């Protein structure tokens, strides 16, 4: 686990120093090694300063910041059949950590074919880069769970797990790498090819019982894949439907499960989370914060999510606290329920669309939210957890589950009445697996409101006589000047 960088010098010069400059922005207290490579040479060191005088004499260079999660994890990049490869993330199979081995056979054909085959064949949460002598090849999983950004200027075409690495070498405009695509980059810039992506489709007729049975199977498989080789795991726990389903499925797999709940003091949802944990028979660690803790967390979270978005910040702060607590308790992997609301119609806006504009409108909106979830939610949360050296795994954010959810009729997700519950098919799954009725029928409540963080941010902004957006923008720009 760690972060990737890759850079092509468009003028044909040596890209080593720009690559090292990018890597230097990704350092953290949990870093065990920095690796950098061309198509013919690899150098791995424990401190970034040991790379400062390195000269790989190559216009294409890739790099990786390494922090160990599993015993089998090892520093990257590696050289394989004349190609340098680095992969950030996790592939899910029967093996504990297949990582880069699947590239080996396909590299005998071509690097691009190997990259395409990797995305086509393997499920998981990952991004990867391959360095050849004159070009770079990169790819990202089909949902976009792991962050990857790209951009270019007159000097460089580059990719990185964090935007700040691109900003550091003068690439001001950055973009999120499209999920399920392969990119080729050389002196001419980027060219993208679609490999495996989610597509809009008409709903497939099915009953609630059949849909719930299929979804239960998919969720069980996805959860099992994400805890293979683990003995213990933390679960980010609100006490609501999504996190409770994940917690129960992991408990049934025989792992030691630790629920972690964070909130500001005196929030009503905390008591509900305690009761839900009691009903599930699982231990819960509750950590309560004060408003001054929100103020302290704001610059740290803004630096990690790399934008001053009020909604992302108000969600990011509880995620930050949860990952921090998981790390302090010694957990390396944390599961969470992100993705369920987009997949199964959990947000109020879906109900409003359904009531006022009909099924076609809400299906299109849900689809758009699913294919954009990497930018709206996943990148934020993975970057935050990565900072704490906690690997975030999301059973709902799996390609097969997303494809299944897109094909479901809206009526299996939402009842078009103003006060009805949403995520109907997911609630049916919860009933099937034995989740207590108190949790099954609990209405959806947004994290930023239930934790009290949204109100705290508004009070902090009012204290400076500015809007929340202006307060965050000012803090963000100040933080960037100090870190880049």
C-alpha positions in Angstrom: 0.0 0.0 0.0 1.2 3.5 -0.7 1.0 5.8 -3.7 2.0 5.8 -7.4 3.7 8.4 -9.6 4.7 8.2 -13.3 6.1 10.8 -15.6 7.1 11.2 -19.3 9.5 13.9 -20.3 8.0 15.1 -23.6 11.3 16.6 -24.8 13.1 13.3 -24.4 15.2 14.4 -21.4 15.8 12.4 -18.2 12.6 12.2 -16.1 14.3 11.0 -12.9 14.4 14.3 -11.0 10.8 15.3 -11.8 9.7 11.8 -10.7 11.6 12.2 -7.4 10.1 15.6 -6.9 6.6 14.0 -7.3 7.5 11.2 -4.9 8.6 13.6 -2.3 5.1 15.1 -2.0 3.7 11.7 -1.0 5.8 11.0 2.1 4.1 10.0 5.3 5.1 8.7 8.7 4.2 5.1 7.8 6.5 5.0 4.7 8.9 2.1 4.7 10.4 2.6 1.2 10.5 4.6 -1.9 11.0 2.9 -5.3 11.8 4.5 -8.6 12.3 2.8 -12.0 12.9 3.1 -15.7 12.4 0.2 -18.1 15.9 -1.1 -17.3 16.7 0.0 -13.8 15.1 -0.1 -10.3 16.2 1.7 -7.2 14.6 1.2 -3.8 15.6 3.2 -0.7 14.2 3.8 2.8 14.5 7.6 2.6 13.7 9.9 -0.3 16.9 11.9 0.1 18.8 8.8 -1.0 17.4 9.2 -4.5 18.3 12.9 -5.0 21.4 12.3 -7.0 20.0 9.3 -9.0 20.1 9.5 -12.8 18.1 6.8 -14.6 18.8 8.5 -17.9 15.2 7.7 -19.2 12.4 9.9 -20.5 9.9 7.6 -18.8 10.1 7.0 -15.0 7.6 5.5 -12.5 7.7 5.5 -8.7 6.0 4.1 -5.6 5.8 5.0 -2.0 5.5 1.8 0.0 3.8 1.0 3.4 3.2 -2.6 4.3 -0.4 -3.9 5.0 0.0 -7.7 4.5 3.0 -9.8 5.2 3.3 -10.6 1.6 3.4 -7.0 0.4 6.8 -5.8 -0.9 8.3 -2.6 -2.2 7.8 -1.6 -5.8 8.4 -1.0 -8.7 9.7 -4.3 -10.1 11.2 -5.2 -13.4 9.4 -7.9 -15.3 10.3 -9.0 -18.9 11.9 -5.6 -19.7 9.0 -3.5 -18.3 9.0 -1.7 -14.9 5.7 -2.2 -13.1 4.1 -0.7 -10.0 0.6 -1.5 -8.7 -1.2 0.4 -5.9 -4.1 -1.4 -4.4 -5.4 -5.0 -4.2 -6.6 -7.7 -6.5 -9.1 -10.2 -5.1 -8.6 -13.9 -5.8 -8.0 -17.1 -4.0 -4.4 -16.2 -3.5 -3.4 -13.9 -0.6 -1.7 -11.3 -2.7 -1.3 -12.0 -6.4 -0.4 -8.4 -7.0 1.9 -8.1 -10.1 2.2 -11.8 -11.1 -0.8 -11.8 -13.5 1.2 -9.4 -15.8 3.9 -11.9 -16.4 2.3 -14.2 -19.0 0.6 -11.4 -21.0 3.8 -9.3 -21.2 5.1 -11.9 -23.6 2.6 -10.4 -26.1 2.7 -6.7 -25.5 2.5 -4.3 -22.6 -0.7 -2.8 -23.7 -2.3 -6.2 -24.1 -1.1 -7.1 -20.6 -2.6 -4.0 -19.1 -5.9 -4.6 -20.9 -6.0 -8.3 -19.8 -5.3 -7.3 -16.2 -8.4 -5.1 -16.1 -10.5 -7.5 -18.0 -9.6 -10.6 -15.9 -9.1 -9.3 -12.3 -11.5 -7.8 -9.9 -10.2 -5.5 -7.2 -9.4 -2.0 -6.2 -6.2 -0.9 -7.9 -4.3 1.4 -10.2 -1.1 0.5 -12.0 1.7 2.0 -14.2 4.1 0.3 -16.6 7.3 2.0 -17.9 8.8 1.1 -21.3 11.7 2.9 -22.8 9.7 5.6 -24.6 6.2 5.4 -23.3 4.1 4.9 -20.2 1.0 2.6 -19.8 -1.4 2.9 -17.0 -4.7 1.5 -15.9 -7.4 1.7 -13.2 -10.0 -0.8 -11.9 -13.5 -0.7 -13.4 -15.1 1.1 -10.5 -12.3 3.5 -9.8 -11.8 2.6 -6.1 -8.2 3.6 -5.9 -7.2 7.2 -6.7 -5.4 8.0 -9.9 -5.0 11.4 -11.5 -3.4 12.6 -14.7 -2.4 15.8 -16.5 0.1 17.3 -18.8 1.9 20.6 -19.7 4.5 21.5 -22.3 7.2 19.6 -20.5 5.5 16.5 -18.9 2.7 14.0 -19.1 2.3 12.5 -15.7 0.1 10.4 -13.4 -0.1 10.1 -9.6 -2.2 8.8 -6.7 -2.5 12.4 -5.4 -3.0 15.7 -7.3 -0.4 17.5 -5.3 2.3 15.4 -7.0 1.2 16.7 -10.4 0.9 20.3 -9.1 4.5 20.0 -7.8 5.9 19.7 -11.3 3.8 22.5 -12.7 0.8 20.5 -14.0 -2.0 22.8 -12.7 -5.0 21.2 -14.4 -5.6 17.6 -13.3 -8.2 15.0 -14.1 -9.4 11.8 -12.5 -8.2 8.8 -14.5 -11.3 7.2 -16.1 -12.1 3.8 -14.4 -11.8 0.7 -16.5 -9.5 2.3 -19.0 -5.9 1.9 -20.2 -3.9 5.0 -21.1 -0.8 5.3 -23.2 1.4 8.3 -22.7 4.5 9.5 -24.6 5.9 12.7 -26.0 2.5 13.4 -27.7 0.5 13.2 -24.4 -2.3 10.8 -23.3 -4.4 8.4 -25.3 -7.2 6.4 -23.6 -8.8 3.1 -24.5 -11.9 1.7 -22.8 -11.5 -1.8 -21.4 -14.2 -2.6 -18.9 -16.8 0.0 -17.8 -20.3 0.2 -16.5 -22.9 0.9 -19.1 -26.5 2.2 -19.0 -29.1 -0.5 -19.6 -32.8 -1.0 -19.4 -34.1 -2.7 -16.3 -34.4 -6.4 -16.3 -37.7 -7.8 -15.0 -37.3 -9.6 -11.7 -39.1 -10.1 -8.4 -38.0 -8.6 -5.1 -37.3 -12.1 -3.8 -35.1 -13.1 -6.7 -33.3 -9.8 -6.7 -32.6 -10.0 -3.0 -31.3 -13.6 -3.3 -28.9 -12.6 -6.1 -27.7 -9.5 -4.3 -27.1 -11.5 -1.1 -24.9 -13.9 -3.0 -23.0 -11.0 -4.6 -22.5 -9.2 -1.3 -21.3 -12.4 0.4 -18.8 -13.0 -2.3 -17.6 -9.4 -2.4 -17.2 -9.3 1.4 -15.4 -12.7 1.5 -12.9 -11.5 -1.2 -12.1 -8.4 0.8 -11.2 -10.3 4.0 -9.4 -13.2 2.5 -6.2 -13.9 4.5 -7.3 -11.6 7.4 -8.0 -12.7 10.9 -9.3 -9.3 12.2 -10.8 -6.3 10.7 -12.3 -2.9 11.7 -15.6 -1.8 10.4 -16.6 1.9 10.1 -19.9 1.8 11.9 -22.8 4.2 11.9 -25.4 1.8 13.2 -27.3 2.1 10.0 -28.2 -0.4 7.3 -25.1 -0.5 5.2 -22.4 -0.8 7.8 -24.5 -3.3 9.8 -24.9 -5.6 6.8 -21.1 -5.5 6.3 -20.4 -6.1 10.0 -22.8 -9.1 10.1 -21.4 -10.7 7.0 -17.8 -10.4 8.3 -18.8 -11.8 11.6 -20.4 -14.8 9.9 -17.0 -15.4 8.1 -15.4 -16.0 11.5 -13.2 -12.9 11.7 -12.6 -10.8 14.8 -14.7 -7.7 14.1 -14.2 -4.3 15.8 -16.8 -1.7 15.1 -15.6 1.9 15.2 -18.1 4.8 15.6 -17.1 8.5 15.7 -19.1 11.6 16.3 -19.2 14.9 18.0 -20.5 14.8 21.6 -24.2 14.7 22.4 -25.4 13.3 19.0 -28.5 11.1 19.2 -27.1 8.6 16.6 -24.3 7.6 18.9 -26.8 5.8 21.2 -28.4 4.1 18.3 -24.9 2.9 17.2 -24.3 1.4 20.6 -27.6 -0.4 20.6 -27.1 -1.7 17.0 -23.7 -3.1 18.1 -25.3 -4.8 21.1 -27.9 -6.3 18.8 -25.2 -7.6 16.5 -23.2 -9.0 19.4 -20.1 -7.1 18.3 -17.6 -4.9 20.3 -17.8 -1.2 19.5 -15.2 1.6 20.1 -16.9 4.9 20.3 -14.8 8.1 20.0 -16.5 11.4 20.7 -15.0 14.8 19.6 -15.5 18.5 20.3 -15.9 21.4 18.0 -12.3 22.4 18.5 -11.4 18.9 17.1 -13.3 19.8 13.9 -11.3 23.0 13.6 -8.0 21.1 14.1 -9.0 18.4 11.5 -10.1 20.8 8.7 -6.6 21.7 7.3 -5.4 18.0 7.5 -8.5 16.7 5.7 -8.4 19.5 3.1 -4.8 18.6 2.4 -5.7 14.9 1.9 -8.8 15.4 -0.2 -7.1 18.1 -2.2 -10.1 20.3 -2.7 -12.2 22.8 -0.6 -15.5 21.1 -1.2 -17.9 21.6 1.8 -19.7 18.3 1.4 -16.6 16.3 0.9 -15.0 18.0 3.9 -18.0 17.4 6.2 -17.9 13.7 5.3 -14.1 13.5 5.2 -13.6 14.6 8.8 -15.5 11.6 10.3 -13.7 9.3 7.9 -10.4 10.8 9.1 -11.3 10.2 12.7 -12.4 6.7 12.1 -9.3 5.7 10.2 -7.2 7.4 12.8 -8.9 5.3 15.5 -8.5 2.1 13.5 -4.8 2.8 13.2 -4.4 3.5 16.9 -6.0 0.2 17.6 -3.6 -1.6 15.4 -5.9 -2.4 12.5 -4.4 -2.5 9.0 -7.7 -3.0 7.1 -11.1 -1.3 7.6 -14.3 -2.1 5.8 -17.1 0.4 5.2 -20.5 0.6 3.5 -19.7 3.4 0.9 -21.5 2.9 -2.4 -24.8 1.4 -1.1 -26.7 4.7 -1.4 -25.8 5.3 -5.0 -26.4 1.7 -6.0 -29.7 1.2 -4.3 -31.3 4.6 -4.2 -30.5 5.7 -0.7 -30.5 9.5 -1.2 -33.6 11.7 -0.8 -32.9 13.3 -4.2 -33.7 9.9 -5.9 -37.1 9.8 -4.2 -37.8 13.4 -5.2 -36.9 12.6 -8.9 -39.1 9.5 -8.8 -42.1 11.3 -7.4 -41.8 14.4 -9.6 -40.2 13.2 -12.8 -40.8 9.4 -13.1 -38.7 6.3 -13.3 -36.7 7.2 -16.4 -35.3 10.3 -14.8 -34.3 8.7 -11.5 -32.7 5.7 -13.3 -30.5 8.0 -15.3 -29.6 10.0 -12.2 -28.7 6.9 -10.2 -26.6 5.6 -13.1 -24.7 8.8 -13.4 -24.0 8.8 -9.7 -22.7 5.3 -9.8 -20.3 5.9 -12.7 -19.1 9.1 -11.0 -18.7 7.6 -7.5 -15.0 7.4 -7.8 -14.8 11.2 -7.9 -17.6 12.1 -5.5 -16.8 9.6 -2.7 -14.2 6.9 -3.2 -11.1 8.9 -3.9 -11.7 11.1 -0.9 -12.0 8.2 1.5 -9.1 6.1 0.1 -6.7 9.1 0.3 -7.7 9.8 3.9 -7.4 6.2 5.0 -4.1 5.8 3.2 -2.6 8.7 5.2 -3.3 6.6 8.4 -1.8 3.5 6.7 -5.2 1.8 6.9 -6.4 0.0 3.8 -10.0 0.8 3.1 -12.0 -2.0 1.5 -15.6 -1.5 0.3 -17.7 -4.6 -0.4 -20.5 -2.6 -2.1 -18.1 -0.9 -4.5 -17.6 -4.0 -6.6 -18.0 -4.1 -10.4 -20.4 -7.1 -10.4 -22.6 -5.5 -7.7 -22.7 -2.2 -9.6 -23.6 -3.9 -12.9 -26.4 -5.8 -11.1 -27.7 -2.7 -9.4 -27.8 -0.7 -12.7 -30.1 -3.4 -14.2 -32.6 -3.4 -11.3 -36.1 -1.8 -11.7 -36.4 1.4 -9.7 -39.4 0.0 -7.8 -37.1 -2.5 -6.1 -35.1 0.3 -4.7 -37.6 3.1 -4.0 -41.3 3.2 -3.1 -42.6 6.5 -4.7 -44.2 7.9 -1.5 -42.7 10.9 0.3 -42.2 9.2 3.7 -41.3 5.7 2.5 -38.0 4.0 3.2 -35.5 3.6 0.4 -32.9 0.9 -0.6 -35.8 -1.6 -0.5 -33.9 -4.5 -2.0 -31.0 -4.0 0.3 -33.4 -4.0 3.3 -34.8 -7.3 2.0 -31.3 -8.7 2.0 -30.8 -7.5 5.5 -34.0 -9.4 6.5 -32.7 -12.6 4.8 -29.4 -12.6 6.6 -31.0 -12.0 10.0 -30.3 -8.3 10.7 -32.5 -7.1 13.6 -35.6 -5.3 12.6 -34.6 -2.1 14.4 -31.7 -1.8 12.0 -33.5 -3.0 8.9 -36.2 -0.3 9.2 -33.9 2.5 10.3 -34.2 5.5 7.9 -31.2 6.8 6.0 -29.4 9.7 7.7 -26.4 11.4 6.2 -23.0 11.1 8.0 -22.2 14.8 8.0 -25.5 15.5 9.8 -25.6 12.5 12.3 -22.0 13.2 13.5 -22.7 17.0 13.9 -19.7 17.9 11.7 -21.9 19.9 9.2 -23.2 22.2 12.0 -19.8 22.6 13.5 -18.3 23.8 10.2 -21.1 26.3 9.8 -20.4 27.6 13.3 -16.7 27.9 12.6 -17.4 29.8 9.4 -19.8 32.2 11.2 -17.1 32.9 13.7 -15.0 34.3 10.9 -18.0 36.0 9.3 -17.7 34.0 6.1 -19.5 31.2 4.3 -18.4 27.6 4.8 -17.1 27.6 1.3 -15.0 30.7 1.8 -13.7 29.4 5.2 -12.6 26.1 3.5 -11.0 27.8 0.5 -8.9 30.1 2.7 -7.8 27.2 4.8 -7.1 25.1 1.8 -4.9 27.6 0.0 -2.9 28.3 3.2 -2.4 24.6 3.8 -1.2 24.0 0.2 1.4 26.8 0.5 2.8 25.1 3.6 2.9 21.6 2.0 3.9 22.0 -1.6 
